[in-house]
Amino acid sequence: MRYMACLEPAGFVDVKAFEDPDETMRELELQIKKEMMVSELLKSRRKLTKEELSFLDEELPGHSRK
């Protein structure tokens, strides 16, 4: 945390402090759920439902697609 002011000028981008552990755990939980869903879908080889597709298309909080 105390080196954050030096990271962005040194070329690191999107540096953030993890001050809210609840938000960090929520993001991790969503990421794990998505990975488990993808793994299960690959095993079953069935088509996605609309709900599953929309869940997988959601961005994780704090992450942006580039």
C-alpha positions as CSV (number, residue, x, y, z in Angstrom):
1,M,0.0,0.0,0.0
2,R,2.8,2.5,0.8
3,Y,4.4,1.9,-2.6
4,M,1.2,2.5,-4.6
5,A,2.2,6.1,-5.5
6,C,5.4,4.8,-7.2
7,L,3.8,2.0,-9.2
8,E,1.8,3.9,-11.8
9,P,4.5,6.4,-12.7
10,A,6.8,3.4,-13.1
11,G,4.6,2.0,-15.9
12,F,2.2,-0.3,-14.0
13,V,-1.4,0.3,-14.9
14,D,-4.7,-0.2,-13.1
15,V,-3.0,-0.5,-9.7
16,K,-5.5,-0.6,-6.9
17,A,-5.4,-1.2,-3.2
18,F,-7.4,-4.1,-1.8
19,E,-8.9,-2.1,1.0
20,D,-12.3,-3.8,1.0
21,P,-11.8,-7.5,1.7
22,D,-15.6,-8.2,1.3
23,E,-15.5,-6.9,-2.3
24,T,-12.3,-8.9,-3.0
25,M,-13.9,-12.1,-1.7
26,R,-17.1,-11.4,-3.8
27,E,-15.0,-11.0,-6.9
28,L,-13.1,-14.2,-6.2
29,E,-16.3,-16.1,-5.5
30,L,-17.8,-15.0,-8.9
31,Q,-14.6,-15.9,-10.7
32,I,-14.7,-19.4,-9.1
33,K,-18.3,-19.9,-9.9
34,K,-17.7,-19.0,-13.6
35,E,-14.7,-21.4,-13.8
36,M,-16.8,-24.2,-12.2
37,M,-19.6,-23.5,-14.7
38,V,-17.3,-23.6,-17.7
39,S,-15.7,-26.8,-16.4
40,E,-19.1,-28.5,-16.0
41,L,-20.3,-27.3,-19.4
42,L,-17.2,-28.7,-21.0
43,K,-17.7,-32.1,-19.3
44,S,-21.4,-32.3,-20.2
45,R,-21.0,-30.9,-23.7
46,R,-24.5,-29.4,-23.6
47,K,-25.7,-26.1,-25.0
48,L,-25.7,-23.0,-22.8
49,T,-29.0,-21.7,-21.4
50,K,-29.7,-18.0,-21.8
51,E,-29.2,-17.5,-18.0
52,E,-25.8,-19.3,-18.1
53,L,-24.7,-17.3,-21.1
54,S,-25.6,-14.0,-19.5
55,F,-23.8,-15.0,-16.3
56,L,-20.7,-15.9,-18.2
57,D,-20.9,-12.6,-20.2
58,E,-21.0,-10.5,-17.1
59,E,-17.8,-8.6,-16.2
60,L,-16.3,-9.2,-12.9
61,P,-16.4,-6.1,-10.7
62,G,-13.1,-4.3,-10.8
63,H,-12.1,-6.0,-14.1
64,S,-12.4,-4.5,-17.5
65,R,-12.2,-6.1,-20.9
66,K,-9.6,-4.6,-23.3
